[in-house]
Amino acid sequence: MEFIADFFNAFWTFLGSIPDFVDDFMVKVGAWMVISFTKAKIAFIGYSWEVAREILTQLNVSGTIENLWGQLDSQVLGVATYLKLPEALNMLINARVTRYVMDVLS
């Protein structure tokens, strides 16, 4: 008779552990999904940057900026170079074109 009681106790304990198992499983699946989506976004940003760089190269944006930069007054050019405005402008243009490519591709 004790065997039957032990069996039902073990069965009841097993049924009680199912919600914990489901919770643990869902946490693992959720973590896997977040990590996978993050890795995919990182790869997508790299791909978008490659496309944006090709667009900037074909449109000769750097050459145009350098041409217009050379037409500035020497005093203004000196101050702008000291403040590193060309690098800042280059980063802003690259970031904007990359973001545009990401919006178009997604």
N, C-alpha and C positions, 0 to 999 in steps of 0.2 A: 504494500500500500504506500509505503514511503517513496517507492520508485515513481509512482504516478504523481505524487505531490511534487517531487523534485523535477519531474519532466515539465509539469505545468508552470512551476516557478521559473525554470530555465526558459521556457517558451515566452512567458510574460516578460522576463528581462530582455529577451531578444526583441520582442515587439516594442519595448520601451526604448531600446537603443536605435531603432530605425530613424526617428527624427534627428538625432545627433549625427548619424551617418549621412543623412540627406543634407543637413546643414554644412557639414565638412566638405561634402562633395560639391555643393554649390559654391562655397568659398573658393575651392581649388579651381573650379571652372571659371568663376569670375576673375580670379587673379590671372589665369592663363589668357583669358580674353583681353584684359587690360594690357598685359605685357605684349601680346601679339599685335594689338592695334597700335600700340606705341612704336613697336619696331617697324610696322608697316608705314606709319606716318614718317618716321625718320628716313626710311628708304625712299618714300615718295618725295620728301623735301630734297634729298640728294638728286633724284631724277629731275625734279623741277628746276633745280639750280643748273644742271647741265643743259636743259632746254633753254633756260633764260640766258645763259652765257652764249649759247649759239645764236640766239636772237640778237643779243647785244653786239656780237661780232659781225653778223651779217648787216646790221643797220649802221655799223661803224659809229657807235655812240661815243666810244673813247676818243676817236679821232676828231669828232665834232667838238667835244668838250675841250680837248687840247687846243684845237684851232681857236675857239672862242676865248679860252683862257689866255692864249698868247696875245690877243687883241686888247687886253686890259692895260690900264696905265701901270707903270712900273711901281709906283708907290702903293697903289691898291693891290697889285699883284704880290708885293712883298708882305703886306699885312695879311692878306688872305692865305698866303703860303705859310706864314708864321702860325696862324690859327689852324692850319691843316684843313682848310675848307675843301680843297680838291678831294682828299681822302673821304671826308664826310659826305660830299656830294656823290662820289662814286659808290659808297656803301648804300646810300639812300636809293640811288637809281637801281643798283643791283637787287636790293631787297624788294623794291616795288615791282620790278619786272618779274622776279621770282614769285612773288605773291600773286601777280596777275596770271602767270602760267599755272599756278596751283588752282586758282579759281576756275580757269578755263578747263583744265583737265579733270576737275572733280565734279 
